[in-house]
Amino acid sequence: MANRLLYLVRHGEAAEDDSLTDRGRRQAELTAARLAGVSFAAVHHSTSPRAAATVKVLAEQLQDAPQHPSDLLRECIPSVPGPELLTPAQAEFFAGLTPQVLAEEGPAQAAAALARYAGAAGSDRRELVVTHGNLIRHFVAVAMGAPEHAWLNLADYNCGLSVLLYRPGRPAVVVAYNDVGHLPPELRGTEFPAELRV
């Protein structure tokens, strides 16, 4: 049976100009060391500067896997939950986005990304995807068979590692989610408030 392992990594911490901060670069370096022994068939990544910079750091340790940038892996809003499911902060965030982004572009992009990168392959392979939080949470929620709004109920840290297993004719398996064992405590969840940092 062919096993497709999809390694999902969120980009490192970014500055206002979308470049990596010093902490973001260190997060990426430690993630590169964590993944150094894995033989990837391909590295797919968002075209955003923070994701591309993360891949550049990771590539120093990866075994010459071909890199494939894709706009499908840019940040998006995978689905729009009903107002009863949103916190006040989430409702305020969604209110600042256009209906086109919320109802059309985000869900279409998320569906296309799943169609392209998720699912079984014809042979055993490991692939790395460096992307953004919303999309990683969406991939994980779909793999778990959770409701489409469940991506909002997950937290993922910069350079957290999630791994999904896809096999023909079998449900997807969440092997790991937001694993940050390779990061010291001071580099974990730096973008989150204290109550969401562990």
Secondary structure, 3 states (H helix, E strand, C coil): CCCEEEEEEECCCECCCCCECHHHHHHHHHHHHHHCCCCCCEEEEECCHHHHHHHHHHCCCCCCCCEEEEHHHCCCCCCCCCHHHCCHHHHHHHHCCCHHHHHHHHHHHHHHHHHHHCCCCCCCEEEEEEECHHHHHHHHHHHCCCCHHHHHHCCCCCCCEEEEEECCCCCCEEEEEEECCCCCHHHCCCCCCHHHCC
